[in-house]
């Protein structure tokens, strides 16, 4: 049974649950799901709905959850506690280009934060400074040997995070699922597809999992699924 806490003034809990448990946007895509002993990294954990799902799938594995915004991180930790999860480690940090600090923004009505305020289309935003790591740091600093399932929903930071990962680390990341935003800087969806394909992934997109985001002027966020090819493919 899922137990959770959220700030009711900002967004209904059911909206967040639907993406994970009913629309299955981060898993159950053919064979694309979390297995019993997987190491899972949740980038943009928010209040922890996917973290809870992942932790209950990988009972003998581990989930590393990253959420940079202080208020949301507090709720994430409460939800991990309420669900009695012992295989989750949380970090009040964002994932991006490199280790350091970065400005993040959040709209007053939303639980979603971003380092790219242009995604919010001129809305009034609160600003905060957060600590960041790169994907490289997950292997070098946290001493992760592998990542079986990398989930990314980081409101635009996915390009910087992926494009600045050292080539050798992609061999240790089995599956990647991300909500891919556009436009971010000069990047397009195709840039990500080409990049991951060149790194040895089979990249897929399910038309039924197109996600409308933010407002009508920014039409869609795309769910992309990348899995390392077998050597004989």
Secondary structure, 3 states (H helix, E strand, C coil): CCCCCCCCCCCCHHHHHHHHHHCCCCCCECCECCCCCCEEEEECCCCCHHHHHHHHHCCCCEEEEECCCHHHHHHHHHHHHHCCCCCEEEECCEEECCCEEEEEEEECCCCCEECCHHHHCCCCEEEEEEEEEEHHHHHHCCCCCCEEEEEECCCCCHHHHHHCCCHHHHCCEEEEEEEECCCECCECHHHHHHHHHHCCEEEECCHHHCEEEEECCEEEEEEEEEEECCCCC
